[in-house]
Each structure stands twice: as C-alpha cells, then as structure tokens.
Amino acid sequence: MSKSGGCLSLALLLSFSSGLASIAANADVREPVGFAKRVLLPSITATDVVAQRGELRFDPFLASVDAYYPQLDAADSRRRVASARRLEVQGVFDPSLASLDGYTLMQNTSKFAIRKRVIFNQPAVEIPFRSGIRLLGTYRYNPRSAQSNFIETGWKGEYAGGVMVPLMRGLIVNEKETNEKIAKIEEPVATQVFSLTRLDILLRASVVYWNWVGAQRKLAVTRRLVQISQVLVDAARKRANSGDLPLIEVTEAEEDIQRRKADEIASDLEFKKSTFDLSVFLFDNNRRPCPYLAELNVPPDWPLPVEFTREQTEASIVRAIARRPELKRIALQRDQFRLRLRLAKNDLLPQADAQYTQGHDGGASGIGMVYRAQVLFNQPLYLRGARGRMKANEFNIEALNSDEIAERQRIVADVMTAAAAINAAHQRYLAVLLQTKKAEDVYQGEQKRFNLGDSTVFLVTQRERQLFDARVNLINTQVEYLQAQARMKALTVDY
C-alpha cells in the first residue's frame, strides 16, 4: 500500500473521529420535555421535628413526602427512561465512517503465471439528515486494480462528494424522522405517568396524615372521659360512705371506668397504628427513615369544615379537565399515532432514491473530474403493509377519541362526587357539633342533679357515653372533610 494513500485514509479517519468525539461530548440524557418540577420546599424534615419537639404541620409534611419519598424517586427514574430512549433513537442520525482497506495478490490475466499485487483503500463518510437526504464523502485509492473487483484510480486516488436524495417515499417524512418525533412525545407521556403516580402518593399521604391527627384527637377525648369517670367514681363512693347511695351504684361506676380505660387503650393503639402508617412516608434528605412521631408532634389546630360552593365545583371541573394527566396522556398518544399514520401514508409512494457524486481522480494515470449518477427504484405491487399500518393507526386514534370522552365524563363525576363528599362532611359536622354541645349541656345538667342527689350513676354514665360518642363523631366528620378535600386537590392537580 502506498504511503500517500494510507496517510490520506488515516487523516480522514482521524478528522472524522475527532468530529464524533465532539458530537458525543454534547450528547447526553437531558431533562425530559414537558416535565413539571417536583416540589422541593421543606426546610425541615420529620427528623428535625422530632429533634426539636415541634409540630408536623400538613403543608411541610406533604412537601417533605414530595421531595424525599423513595417511591417518587423510583417513579422519577422511570420517567427519565423516556429521555434515554429519545437519545437512543436519535443515534440513527449520527454520522458514520466506513472503510475498506487491504492488499491482495492475484493472477495477472494479461500475463499468464505472473503475480499481480493490488492495493485498495476506500474510506467513506455518510451524514444522514432528518429530511432523508444523506451527504456522502468518499476517497478511493486503487491504483493498478483494473483486473480486480475494484475500480482503478490514479496514483493520488479519487476524492468525491455527493448526495443521496429520496425523490418520493422517505423525503421529509421517513421512518427515522418519525421515530424521533414519537420518542420526543414519549417524554411528556412518561411525565404524565409520573404525575399520576405522584398524585396518588400525595393523596395517600394526605389521608394517612389526617387519620394520624384524628387518632390523636380521639385519644385525648378518651383520656378526658377516663378523668370524668374517675370523678364520678369518687363522688359515688363519697355518697355511698355517707349512706346516701347504694354500693351497687359505686360498683356500676367502677365498671364504667374500666370500660373507659379499655376505650383509652384501643384509642392509644389506633394512634400508634396511624403513627406507623405515617412513618411510611417520612424520610430525611438522605432517604433514611425518620424517627417515629409522638403526640406532641401533632398540631393543636386544624382547618374547620366550610361549604364547597357550586361555583367552586364548576371551577374545579374546569381545572380538572385542563390538568388531569390522563387526558394529557391521551392527547399525546393520539399525536404519536397521527405521526405513524402519516408515515404509513408516505409508504404508499414509490421509492425512488437519486444519488449523485462528483470528484477528482488525480495522479499518474488519473482521469481528472469524475461523475456518477444513479436512481434506485422500488415499488411493492399491493402495498398491503402500508395499508394495514394505516388502518391500525386510524383505529387506534378512534379508540383514543372514545377513551377521551369516557375519561372526561369520569373526571367530571369524580369531581362532583368529591364536592358532594365535602359538603356532606360539612353538613354532618354542623349537625354533630350541635349534638356535641347539647350532649355537653345534658351531661353537665345530669352531673349537677347527681351531686344534688336527684340522679343515678346509670344516668350520669349514659350522658357520658353520649358525650363521648358525639365528640368522637365530631372528630371523624372533620377527618372525613379533610380527606375529601385532599381528594378534590388531587383531582384538580392542586398538589
């Protein structure tokens, strides 16, 4: 192989390799298109709350879940797979280098029984574009190869550049270009899937949080009731010692306080269970589980139920239709099938690819300027492949249109159901609040009558039970209201 031909081939290879290195340096998995940033607001984690003996309020808790919950990190990583897939698909547009280089010893057909040495050196560069057009750059160094499989060149070799253009099928609309667009749309599709996962996790965390707060409130009520029952036992024993009350009523009061203590144990267990359920969502910024919370970490106040107006319901329906990830995902998937349909229609055209190269063949025995032009034509006779793909994509678009109609109706129904649940909890809260006030008045009155000797232990304990049940129901209705409100926020994507 001559030094000039080998050096030229090596120079072309090195220059092209440096270009590839530059392209590779700029290629990376970027932030997916259409991604809504995760909330990273909390300045304090549950670990800090426990250490400072502070209160874990709802908004910082939810922001902490949003920022540090490992399942959200896992869903986030799966979302980024779509970005990696887009990068993979774009690899078809990377420039490529091919080179055929060698040396052969063959029979000299013009001089019998004489060996002939043939050198061949043919590097080529191809740069594809999204339009389907490809730029070509070639160099051939094949001196004295007339009797071989290689076209002979002068002693300086042949330099040529050209272009390959699809004249019909594949021009502008082609498989590579379509696959890239579909992969780009897959990024926001993956983001909508992530958003659904995120909303589900934040909703479950909200429900668990309010259960935790409600469990602590009920535990406080049962403790207070045990104290009240102890006061009744002391008063009954005092009256019995003075002969003003039968001993059986003291026994009845003592039996009732044991029942109240059993209720306290059950409420304490419920609070511990809700604390353990809450701990599932609590991690620090290093993704380590946070310490278990205690009663002192429960905020002393919580939002009171208010009516959800008709105007708010209508506005929530509009927001839900505009924001829900299910509808956005359907719209994006429909765009993907439209791209596939467009490609299938393009495949109905005949394939006619024109190629033109022009170069210079230099050196001894070179011929100077060289030209080559050719057209490759291919046309299937029945086109069943393209027609089948067209029909399949049309049917998929029709299916997504139907899914969208059904999904819209489901979302509207879910929002109205959530609004009805909020208002039902609000109305029930008002009714139970009034019942609690009345039960408190009745209990206080019965207690005064008992102190005056005009009532019995049985009646007082009955009033206590009614007051206890009313207070627990009041807490339950408030928890139901806050959980229904959390569902509305998830439906309208207000998290």
C-alpha positions in Angstrom: 0.0 0.0 0.0 1.5 3.4 -0.9 2.3 5.9 1.8 0.2 8.7 0.2 -2.9 6.6 0.1 -2.5 5.2 3.6 -1.8 8.6 5.0 -4.8 10.2 3.3 -7.1 7.5 4.6 -5.6 7.8 8.1 -6.0 11.6 8.1 -9.7 11.3 7.0 -10.3 8.7 9.7 -8.7 10.9 12.5 -10.5 14.0 11.4 -13.9 12.2 11.4 -13.2 10.6 14.7 -12.5 13.9 16.3 -15.8 15.2 15.0 -17.6 12.2 16.5 -15.9 12.9 19.8 -17.3 16.4 19.7 -20.8 15.1 19.0 -20.6 12.5 21.7 -19.5 15.1 24.2 -22.6 17.1 23.5 -25.0 14.1 23.6 -26.5 13.4 27.0 -29.7 12.4 28.7 -31.4 15.8 29.2 -34.4 16.7 31.4 -37.5 15.3 29.6 -39.7 17.6 27.7 -42.9 18.7 29.4 -41.8 17.8 32.9 -43.4 19.6 35.9 -40.7 20.1 38.6 -41.2 18.3 41.8 -41.8 20.4 44.9 -38.6 20.8 46.9 -39.9 23.3 49.5 -39.4 21.8 53.0 -36.7 23.4 55.1 -37.4 21.0 57.9 -37.8 17.2 57.9 -39.7 14.9 60.3 -36.3 14.1 61.8 -35.8 17.8 62.7 -39.4 18.0 64.0 -38.7 15.1 66.4 -35.4 16.6 67.5 -36.9 20.0 68.2 -40.1 18.5 69.8 -42.1 20.6 67.3 -45.3 20.2 65.4 -45.5 18.4 62.0 -48.0 20.5 60.1 -49.7 19.4 56.9 -48.1 21.5 54.2 -44.5 20.8 55.3 -45.3 17.2 55.7 -46.7 16.9 52.2 -43.7 18.9 50.8 -41.4 16.5 52.6 -43.1 13.5 51.0 -42.9 15.1 47.6 -39.2 15.8 48.0 -37.9 12.7 49.8 -40.2 9.8 49.4 -38.2 6.9 47.7 -41.1 5.6 45.6 -41.4 9.1 44.0 -37.6 8.9 43.3 -38.2 5.5 41.7 -41.0 6.8 39.5 -38.9 9.8 38.6 -36.1 7.5 37.4 -38.6 5.5 35.3 -39.8 8.8 33.8 -36.2 9.6 32.7 -36.0 6.3 30.8 -38.0 8.1 28.1 -35.3 10.7 27.8 -32.7 7.9 27.4 -34.9 6.3 24.8 -35.1 9.5 22.8 -31.3 9.8 22.9 -31.1 6.2 21.7 -33.4 6.8 18.7 -31.5 9.9 17.7 -28.5 7.7 17.2 -29.6 6.9 13.7 -28.6 10.4 12.7 -25.1 10.0 13.9 -22.5 10.4 11.0 -20.8 7.1 10.1 -17.5 6.1 8.8 -16.9 3.0 6.7 -13.5 2.0 5.3 -12.4 -0.9 3.1 -8.5 -1.2 3.1 -6.3 -4.0 2.1 -3.8 -5.7 -0.1 -4.2 -8.7 -2.3 -2.0 -10.9 -4.5 -3.8 -12.2 -7.6 -3.4 -13.8 -11.0 -2.4 -11.3 -13.7 -4.8 -12.2 -16.5 -2.8 -10.3 -19.1 0.4 -12.0 -18.3 -0.1 -15.7 -17.6 1.5 -17.2 -14.4 2.6 -13.7 -13.3 1.6 -12.4 -9.9 -0.1 -9.1 -9.6 -0.3 -7.0 -6.4 -3.4 -4.9 -5.8 -3.8 -2.2 -3.2 -7.3 -1.0 -2.3 -8.1 1.9 0.1 -11.7 3.1 0.2 -12.8 5.2 3.3 -16.2 6.9 3.1 -18.2 9.2 5.3 -22.0 9.4 5.4 -24.0 12.2 7.2 -27.8 11.5 7.4 -30.4 14.2 7.8 -33.9 14.1 9.2 -35.2 15.0 5.7 -34.0 11.7 4.4 -31.2 13.3 2.5 -27.7 11.9 3.0 -24.4 13.6 2.3 -21.6 11.4 1.1 -17.8 11.9 1.2 -15.5 9.2 -0.3 -11.9 8.6 -1.1 -10.7 5.7 -3.2 -7.1 4.7 -3.7 -7.0 1.7 -6.0 -4.0 2.1 -8.4 -3.4 -0.8 -10.9 -6.6 -2.6 -9.9 -8.2 -2.8 -13.3 -8.3 -6.6 -13.3 -9.7 -6.8 -9.7 -13.2 -6.1 -8.2 -12.2 -2.5 -7.6 -12.5 0.4 -9.9 -9.0 1.7 -10.7 -7.8 5.2 -9.7 -4.8 7.3 -10.4 -1.8 7.3 -8.1 -3.2 10.1 -6.0 -6.6 8.5 -5.6 -10.1 9.7 -6.2 -11.7 12.3 -4.0 -15.5 12.6 -4.3 -18.5 14.1 -2.5 -22.2 13.7 -3.3 -25.7 13.5 -2.1 -28.4 10.8 -1.9 -32.0 12.2 -2.1 -35.3 10.3 -1.8 -37.4 11.6 -4.6 -40.8 10.3 -3.3 -41.1 7.9 -0.4 -38.9 9.0 2.6 -38.5 12.6 1.7 -39.3 14.8 4.7 -41.5 12.0 6.1 -39.5 8.9 6.8 -39.1 6.2 9.5 -36.1 7.7 11.2 -37.6 11.1 11.5 -41.0 9.8 12.6 -39.4 7.5 15.3 -37.5 10.5 16.7 -40.7 12.6 16.9 -42.5 9.7 18.6 -39.7 9.3 21.1 -39.8 13.0 21.9 -43.5 12.8 22.6 -42.8 9.8 24.8 -41.0 12.1 27.2 -44.1 14.1 28.2 -46.2 10.9 28.1 -43.8 9.5 30.7 -44.1 12.7 32.7 -47.9 12.3 32.8 -47.5 8.7 34.0 -45.2 10.1 36.7 -47.7 12.8 37.6 -50.4 10.2 38.1 -48.1 8.2 40.5 -47.2 11.4 42.3 -50.8 12.5 42.8 -51.7 9.0 44.1 -48.8 9.0 46.6 -49.6 12.5 47.8 -53.3 11.7 48.2 -52.5 8.5 50.2 -50.1 10.5 52.4 -52.8 13.2 53.0 -55.3 10.5 54.0 -52.8 8.9 56.4 -51.8 12.3 57.9 -55.4 13.3 58.8 -56.0 9.8 60.2 -53.0 10.4 62.4 -54.2 13.8 63.6 -57.8 12.4 64.2 -56.4 9.4 66.1 -54.6 11.8 68.5 -57.7 13.9 69.0 -59.8 10.7 69.8 -57.1 9.6 72.2 -57.3 12.9 74.0 -61.1 12.6 74.2 -60.9 9.1 75.7 -58.3 10.2 78.3 -60.6 13.1 79.3 -63.5 10.7 79.6 -61.5 8.5 82.0 -60.8 11.5 84.1 -64.5 12.4 84.2 -65.4 8.8 85.0 -62.9 8.8 87.9 -64.6 12.0 89.3 -67.9 10.1 89.1 -66.5 7.1 91.0 -65.1 9.4 93.7 -68.4 11.2 94.1 -70.4 7.9 94.1 -68.1 6.4 96.8 -68.4 9.5 98.9 -72.2 9.4 98.8 -72.2 5.7 99.5 -70.0 6.2 102.5 -72.5 8.7 103.8 -75.3 6.2 103.2 -76.9 8.3 100.5 -76.2 5.9 97.6 -76.4 2.1 97.3 -73.0 0.4 97.0 -74.2 -1.3 93.7 -74.1 2.1 92.1 -70.4 2.6 93.1 -69.7 -0.8 91.5 -71.5 0.4 88.4 -69.4 3.5 88.3 -66.2 1.4 88.7 -67.4 -0.9 85.9 -67.9 2.1 83.7 -64.4 3.5 84.3 -62.9 0.1 83.3 -64.8 0.3 80.1 -63.5 3.8 79.5 -59.9 2.6 80.2 -60.4 -0.1 77.6 -61.5 2.6 75.2 -58.4 4.6 76.0 -56.2 1.5 75.3 -58.0 1.0 72.0 -57.6 4.7 71.1 -53.9 4.6 72.0 -53.4 1.5 69.8 -55.2 3.4 66.9 -52.9 6.3 67.4 -49.8 4.1 67.3 -51.0 2.4 64.2 -51.6 5.7 62.5 -48.2 6.8 63.6 -46.6 3.7 62.0 -48.7 4.3 58.8 -47.4 7.9 58.7 -43.8 6.8 59.1 -44.0 5.0 55.8 -44.0 8.4 54.1 -41.3 10.1 56.2 -37.7 10.2 55.1 -34.9 12.7 55.5 -32.9 14.3 52.7 -30.6 11.2 52.7 -33.5 8.9 52.1 -33.2 7.4 55.6 -36.4 6.7 57.6 -37.3 9.4 60.1 -37.9 8.6 63.8 -41.5 7.8 64.9 -43.5 10.8 65.8 -45.3 11.3 69.2 -48.4 13.1 70.4 -46.6 16.3 71.0 -45.8 16.5 67.2 -49.5 16.7 66.4 -50.6 20.3 65.6 -53.2 21.6 68.2 -55.4 23.1 65.5 -56.7 22.0 62.1 -58.9 23.6 59.4 -62.6 23.7 60.2 -65.1 22.5 57.6 -66.6 25.0 55.2 -69.1 24.7 52.4 -67.9 23.9 48.9 -70.0 26.2 46.7 -71.5 25.4 43.3 -69.1 28.0 41.7 -66.1 26.2 43.3 -67.4 22.9 41.9 -67.7 24.3 38.4 -64.3 25.8 38.6 -62.9 22.5 39.9 -64.3 20.7 36.9 -62.7 23.1 34.5 -59.3 22.8 36.3 -59.5 19.0 36.4 -60.3 18.8 32.7 -57.4 21.1 31.9 -54.9 19.5 34.3 -55.5 15.8 34.7 -52.6 13.7 33.4 -55.0 11.1 32.0 -56.3 13.5 29.4 -52.9 14.9 28.6 -51.5 11.4 28.1 -54.4 10.5 25.7 -53.7 13.7 23.6 -50.0 12.9 23.4 -50.6 9.3 22.5 -53.0 10.4 19.8 -50.3 12.7 18.3 -48.0 9.6 18.2 -50.5 7.6 16.3 -51.0 10.5 13.9 -47.3 10.5 13.2 -47.4 6.8 12.5 -50.4 7.3 10.2 -48.6 10.0 8.3 -45.6 7.6 7.8 -47.9 4.8 6.6 -49.4 7.1 4.0 -46.0 8.1 2.9 -45.1 4.5 2.5 -47.8 4.2 -0.3 -45.5 6.3 -2.5 -42.9 4.6 -4.8 -39.4 4.6 -3.5 -37.0 6.4 -5.9 -33.7 7.4 -4.4 -31.3 9.5 -6.6 -27.6 9.6 -5.9 -25.1 11.9 -7.4 -21.3 12.1 -6.6 -18.6 14.3 -8.2 -14.9 14.1 -7.6 -11.4 14.2 -9.0 -9.2 11.3 -9.9 -5.6 12.6 -9.7 -2.0 11.5 -10.1 -0.4 9.4 -12.8 -3.0 7.5 -14.8 -5.7 9.7 -13.2 -8.6 10.9 -15.4 -9.4 14.2 -13.7 -13.0 15.0 -13.0 -15.4 12.1 -12.4 -19.2 12.0 -12.1 -21.6 9.3 -11.1 -25.4 9.5 -11.1 -27.9 6.7 -10.4 -31.6 6.2 -9.4 -32.8 3.2 -7.3 -36.5 2.4 -7.8 -38.6 0.1 -5.7 -42.4 -0.3 -5.5 -44.4 -3.1 -3.9 -47.3 -4.1 -6.1 -50.1 -4.5 -3.5 -48.9 -2.1 -0.7 -50.7 -4.2 1.9 -48.1 -3.5 4.6 -48.6 0.3 4.4 -52.4 0.0 4.1 -52.5 -2.3 7.1 -50.5 0.2 9.2 -52.8 3.0 8.1 -55.9 1.1 9.2 -54.3 0.1 12.5 -53.3 3.7 13.3 -56.7 5.0 12.3 -58.4 2.5 14.6 -56.0 3.5 17.5 -56.9 7.1 17.0 -60.6 6.3 17.1 -60.1 4.3 20.3 -58.2 7.1 22.0 -61.0 9.5 21.0 -63.5 7.3 22.7 -61.3 6.9 25.7 -61.0 10.7 26.0 -64.8 11.1 26.0 -65.2 8.4 28.7 -62.3 9.8 30.7 -63.7 13.3 30.7 -67.0 12.1 32.0 -65.3 10.0 34.7 -63.3 13.0 35.8 -66.4 15.2 36.0 -68.2 12.6 38.0 -65.3 12.2 40.4 -65.1 16.0 41.0 -68.8 16.2 41.7 -68.6 13.2 44.0 -65.7 14.8 45.9 -67.6 18.1 46.1 -70.7 16.2 47.4 -68.5 14.4 50.0 -67.0 17.7 51.2 -70.5 19.3 51.6 -71.9 16.1 53.2 -69.0 16.1 55.7 -69.6 19.9 56.3 -73.3 19.4 57.0 -72.6 16.4 59.2 -70.0 18.4 61.1 -72.5 21.1 61.8 -75.1 18.6 63.0 -72.7 16.7 65.2 -71.2 19.9 66.5 -74.7 20.9 67.7 -75.3 17.4 69.0 -72.0 17.7 71.0 -73.0 21.0 72.5 -76.4 19.6 73.5 -74.7 16.4 74.9 -72.3 18.6 76.9 -75.3 20.6 78.3 -77.2 17.4 79.2 -74.1 15.8 80.8 -73.5 19.0 82.9 -77.1 19.1 84.0 -77.2 15.4 84.9 -73.9 15.8 86.8 -75.4 18.7 88.9 -78.5 16.6 89.6 -76.3 13.7 90.7 -74.4 16.0 93.1 -77.7 17.1 94.5 -78.9 13.5 94.9 -81.5 13.7 92.3 -79.9 11.3 89.7 -78.2 8.0 89.5 -74.8 6.7 88.4 -76.5 4.9 85.5 -78.0 8.2 84.1 -74.7 10.0 84.5 -72.7 7.3 82.7 -75.3 7.3 79.9 -74.8 11.0 79.5 -71.0 10.4 79.5 -71.3 7.8 76.7 -73.5 10.1 74.7 -71.0 13.0 75.1 -68.1 10.7 74.2 -69.8 9.3 71.1 -70.7 12.9 70.0 -67.1 14.1 70.4 -65.6 11.1 68.5 -68.2 11.5 65.7 -67.2 15.2 65.5 -63.6 14.2 65.1 -64.5 11.6 62.5 -66.6 14.1 60.5 -63.7 16.6 60.5 -61.3 13.9 59.3 -63.7 12.9 56.6 -64.0 16.5 55.5 -60.2 17.0 55.3 -59.7 13.7 53.4 -62.5 14.6 50.9 -60.8 18.0 50.5 -57.5 16.1 49.8 -59.2 14.1 47.1 -60.5 17.2 45.5 -57.0 18.7 45.4 -55.7 15.5 43.8 -58.5 15.6 41.2 -57.8 19.2 40.3 -54.0 18.7 40.5 -53.6 21.3 43.1 -50.7 19.5 44.8 
